[in-house]
Amino acid sequence: MPNKLARNKITSSTQQYLDIAEFREDTVIMRDGTLRAVLLVASINFALKSEDEQNAIISAYVGFLNNIDFPLQIVIQSRELNIDNYLAFLKQKEKEQTNELLKMQTAEYLQYVSELISLGKIMNKKFYMVVSYNPLSDKQKGFFAKLLESLRPASIIKMKEERFLKRRLELNRRVENVIGGLASMGVNAVPLDTQSLIELFYNTYNPETSANQKLVDIKELRLAE
């Protein structure tokens, strides 16, 4: 009996505890059938802008919010910047350098960067905007429908292609609207593709593991059924 329970525990997938059903064609499909697109958004240094530029940005931001009639989520992630690869690149360049002056300057720069890192952690901040599309209101679902939906494993929730394409078309319209609105403020944004989405959630749910074990290409991933 203990062995049987252990086997059942091992085969139980953590997917059933996540709200995500699957990643498909640069889109996150949730367990409730709603869709998500994630935009990587660039930043601007508002403090360095002139007063007129600041007022123009604020005005554009107000217009952007007034034209949005669907939910938006802004996510900011701060991660410790890992520059080990960059340091290894500098060391290799130092070895390959034939000019003594350039070799000495490379070594001094390498030492400067190493000392800078030793003084404190260098953080890398990224900005994301999540665009959602919900074809149905949650109020239209009954209690038992919600309960069944929460208990079903994500692996059995597969959206039909025709329905997915229709909903994705509506989601893309919203994405284009958001990108255009951000552009009016001088802020660039690009939607994440499937590989980038998986890496984003992998790094988010596994911050320590992801630092040492990078995610392979999605073509090489073997997903649990």
PyMOL commands that set and color helices and strands:
alter all, ss='L'
color gray80, all
select helices_A, chain A and resi 2-11+14-17+46-48+51-66+84-96+100-119+138-140+143-151+154-156+161-183+194-205+207-212+218-220
alter helices_A, ss='H'
color red, helices_A
select strands_A, chain A and resi 20-24+27-30+35-41+72-80+123-133+189-191
alter strands_A, ss='S'
color yellow, strands_A
deselect
rebuild
show_as cartoon
